[in-house]
């Protein structure tokens, strides 16, 4: 059994070794720190050598889109997105991020009582210099002691004080709140785009006088709804809110009849759905509309659009007065015959019923179409697009669609079976295509092998994914997979 003296000697020896290791570790840490300092002083980071103007341009592209700045977004999101996240990299980036070009977009949440966040607004706007501004406001209208609705004066003051620099303005507000903002007397010399997302309170039984909005905004040409909210927009035909429809070139939102087609004569791009009818439908012709995304087939029989180039009816549906559903079969072909539009792109549903409608109407647009997008194609539709070997040619041959350059299939069922090999054969033969996209509803595998190749060369035995990659490497832009994964670019 060890004696006390021997144990103390061993303990002292261990203490000595620990001390030596600590000194060695400290020396290594000092050496590492010195090496890091030398590396920092001598190493070059190309991004830091960029001129400030170029770096600022790059940072501008890092800014989140307006759709990601809505009132439903948590406040913490903005700390992790540009421009705030850029300020934490280095002093140079912080100075660039604080330049007016990056801080000219602000989401300003307003409620009936001031909040601590409003103190930040002045500091934020002070950094914007003379750059154009983009504001997104949300206001919750409060009730004063006298029973009259009140609006934060701060919000009204900001809009009035900065109206000469506003380029985009988005408002989440009640219809009475718009009146309290006084937008009828404000001059907006730079305003190009606006979005009005209005809660409709239970005060619509009364009939207040109409309010004119943006009448002094000569450059306003876009009125859009927020893409991810369920809020109701200002009614375009309601007399209580009057907008400069005559100067609009783009509108995205609900319509309540066909009055918009008669009042917005400069409209070139329209995405709309029929909320409910406020008028008897009368046929109308619009000679300037070039792009239409329609979610209400009920309107199609009343429209004549001779300049239309882009049409999206993939989500269009409606119910008739007797409860039956409108369909494209009795509306689409008469519309094409009546309008004779030079369609360049078309997005259409491709279940069995609607795909047959498209086949019947193809002759009215096959000479001009450059892009076709089929949404949710059925197995039967896929067999017509990509027939098995020995069962005829695809209905999308170059002779039938001489200008077709892009073919897109969305929400495709994974039960595609032997059509994968037919798809490969189609892409080899239709070399005039410049772009092909197939997005599945779920994620299958493309590891089955198939003996195929270009008709004029030696046929090769490879996986479906390998064939698709080979076609893509030859120059065709291909996407086959899900929204997050593209199998056609995998190196085999």
PANUNU-881735 format. One record per residue (C-alpha): y, x, z negated. Coordinates in steps of 0.001 Angstrom, whole numbers, plus 500000, padded with zeros to 6 digits. Each point is the difference from the previous one (the first is absolute). Layout:
# PANUNU-881735
YXZ/...
This chain:
# PANUNU-881735
500000500000500000/503370501519501019/502160501210497180/503582498902499445/501272503419501106/498144499842503355/501252496468500669/503598501059499358/499580502965502372/498710497710502761/502870497571499401/502538502818500224/498398501221503223/500207496518501534/503670499715498994/500664503355501683/498269498838503192/501883496723499988/503276501873499666/499122502281502884/499095497046502202/503225498238499070/502021503077500951/498063500257503273/500561496294500695/503711500336499240/500215502992502359/498242498030502732/502318497024499516/503052502299500235/498596501575503140/499373496562501494/503527498852499175/501464503118501583/497860499505503105/501072496341500263/503656501090499751/499495502612502698/498198497505502214/502767497438499534/502629502579500902/498212501332503068/498052497022501368/501616497815502638/499591496230500184/500872498827503527/501125496604498765/502698501658497880/501337501814503074/500666496743501825/503668499171500550/501177497380497533/500711497558502831/496403500187501289/498521499708496499/502188496948499377/498733498416503228/496400500586498882/500747498541496578/501476496887501596/496611499320501593/498456500178496510/502011497007498830/497844496898499369/500473497069502374/501995497006498860/496761498024499706/499014502243497068/503260499519498122/499711496290499174/500573498446496605/496252499824499276/499667503786500027/499807501622496539/502947502180499097/497721503018499463/499164500028503725/503430501350500876/499528503073497807/496967500953502102/501585499400503391/502822501556501960/502713500839499307/499404500260496214/496675501831500256/501637502677502172/502454500896497239/497195501389497811/498882502735502433/502826502521499790/503777500235499721/500480500253503771/497970496867500631/501796498202497182/503354500774501598/498755498755503369/498466496880498471/503292499207498284/501827500095503312/501343496732501314/497508499811502861/497121499447497562/501570497863497300/501528497435502296/497158497541499326/499856498236496676/498010497178498457/502267498328497461/498345497477497657/502557497601498531/499494497307497410/502479497752498263/500666502595497264/500874503689500576/497152502454499593/499903503677499166/498902500696503567/503371498884501324/501642503057498414/498047502115502450/501484498219503029/503409501668499828/498457503465499736/497647499231502865/502696498670502313/502308502906499162/497560502291501817/499939497979503220/503242501422501374/501054498018503038/496512499323501333/498967496436500944/498277498138497180/496950497778499711/499833497631497023/497154497862498702/501085497529497332/498090497606497842/502079497579497972/498723497494497486/502675497347499747/500919499145496431/501675496969498485/503298500303498165/501016498104496900/501859497481502152/496794499173501890/501162501711503196/497873502604501734/501241503548499623/499260503184501923/500406503536498701/503526500958501031/498786503561500399/497770499032502930/502791498157501792/502395502900499429/497579502569501415/499461498004503177/503728499431500466/501016503579499117/497391501642502238/499841497428502799/501739502435502377/497033502408499648/497056497597499827/497538500401502856/497123497982498520/500131497288497334/497048498177498485/500553497192497509/497553498233497688/502079497128498744/500273496215499793/501870498058502646/502822499131497542/500167503685499111/500883500863503594/503078497822499620/501040501872496860/499795503339501855/502792499019502355/498337501425503099/502142497777502198/503152502052499363/498539503515499937/500355502300503008/496835501979500841/501002502323502861/496744502060499904/497427497375498977/497153499965502528/497088498401498147/499716497496497150/497290498142498122/500565496795498042/497147499091497672/501095496832498266/498444498027497185/500694496352500693/500895498362496666/499652496330499210/503592499361501029/499371499151503633/500521496285499453/503704500691499768/502007500767503123/502450502850499328/502253501105502839/498502502570502401/500533503677499305/500500502535502787/498126503292499532/500701503269501843/502580498445502306/501947503280499847/497087502319500832/500472500761503706/497070502455500204/497419497818498233/497068499462502353/496887499815497774/499083497363497443/496608500606498434/497961498683497139/498351502218497417/496431500542501248/498185499763496647/501655497232498050/499419496283499911/503623499143499614/501523497444502323/502708501205502316/503236498360500932/499373497160502411/501458500934503371/500818496405500946/501176498883496587/503691499233500071/500620501318496515/499529503628501074/501496501035503318/499139503386501488/501242501744503171/496928499071502009/501705500672503317/500136503770499420/496458500460498640/497468501927502075/497167499941497422/498836497312497589/496963499976497712/499399496940497869/499353496256499998/501418497558502479/500358496257499589/500019498949503618/501273501483503246/503714500167499185/499786503776499605/499075500382503684/503153498118500993/502401501726497616/498742503615500039/500386500601503717/500049503803499598/496681500030498130/497518502530501399/497439500290497151/498669497092497950/497257499759497375/499817496503498556/497934497227498515/500676496284499898/500822499008496420/500509496307500646/501715497970502664/503556498785499538/500427498771503550/498239498455502953/498725502808502197/501671500209503389/498904502605502594/502243503052500091/500285503082502224/501111503367498664/500738502603502675/500443503074497783/497048499968497570/497703502969500674/497815500116496857/498446497022498203/497596499924497045/499135496346499515/498062498483497134/500496496396501082/498175498977503170/501727496635499702/503173501533501436/498403501540503083/499996496862502211/503768499697499598/500907503602500876/500739501627503327/500558503758499708/500270501648503437/501005503457498642/497221500291497382/498222503383499976/498267500085496593/498097497012498609/498063499731496735/498105496761499352/497085501471498025/501059498216496806/501288496809501618/498669496688498768/501347496587499118/498969496490499103/500877496921502015/501216496762498483/496485498506500110/498550502943498061/498361501773502907/500825503623500749/502077501154502928/498269502688501995/500844502405502782/497744498238502477/502550497292500825/503173501997499407/499548503604501125/499268499682503706/502725497365500656/502460502296498228/499044502926502232/500180497914503155/503363498550499005/501589503284498869/498325502498502363/500921502788497549/499506503685500896/497799500581496948/499501503645499096/498160499555496695/497946497156498564/498406499432496589/497593497075499865/497116498720497825/496579500715501491/497569497639498318/497767498120502430/502412497127500646/503191502014500384/498361502773502004/498965497444502623/503625498840500148/501088503571500630/497434500350502773/501342496880501684/503575501282499800/499377503663500870/500860499476503647/503575499056499063/500757503350498348/497377502596500999/502289501780502488/502687500858497447/498122500455496706/500021503538498606/498851499287496426/497448497422498809/499109499469496349/497084497722499097/499913498868496375/496619499232498425/497907500118503193/496711498132499804/496667501483501070/500152497917503169/503480501289500772/498837503577499518/497147499438502444/502540499044502667/502221502967499195/497125502514499790/496911498596501760/496667501756499578/498755502206502816/498717497950502907/501869496840498924/503068500329502142/503415501556499592/502600499525497318/502639497348500634/502579502738499302/499275502171503003/502742501988501638/499919497767503060/500593496898497863/502649501591497742/501527502852502021/502789500726497495/497961499776496795/500607503124497927/499266498947496392/497151497858498647/499894499114496298/497339498110498029/500791498952496429/497824498579497205/496808500701501949/496728499019498388/497664502897499243/497135498033501569/500745501630503324/496414500916500840/499353501553503398/503618499487501013/500893503466498651/498238501619502925/501617497480502350/503365500909498471/499444503681500732/498989499231503580/503093497835500443/502336502739498745/498417502584502291/500376497740503014/503487498653499231/501742503378499931/503365498407500809/500286498927496361/502315502124497913/499300498453496610/497089498158498399/499737498675496450/497159498219498214/500541499183496325/497093498535498048/500171497475497243/497598502278498063/498686503518500543/496774500544502033/498501503300501092/500080501552503452/497061502359499751/497706498324502524/499299502163503063/500580498987503584/499349501659503359/503247499671501938/502814501919501626/502578499894502784/498478498550503189/500893503077502053/498532502555497543/496725500706498237/499196497240497505/499857501231496414/497973498905496980/502243499692496949/500974497687497165/502417497159500679/502580501828497896/499388503161502028/500557498204503285/503194498419498678/501263503377498796/499251501553503395/501949497252501758/502874500428497544/500051503776500526/500210499423503751/503385498355499508/499519496333499078/501548498926496709/497202498210498140/499750498346496608/496635498558498990/499438499295496340/501930498444497156/503679500155499208/499322503095497895/497438501851502096/499674500842503675/496483500988501060/501075500948503503/501768503169498873/497039501472498072/498925503413501290/496343499821500942/
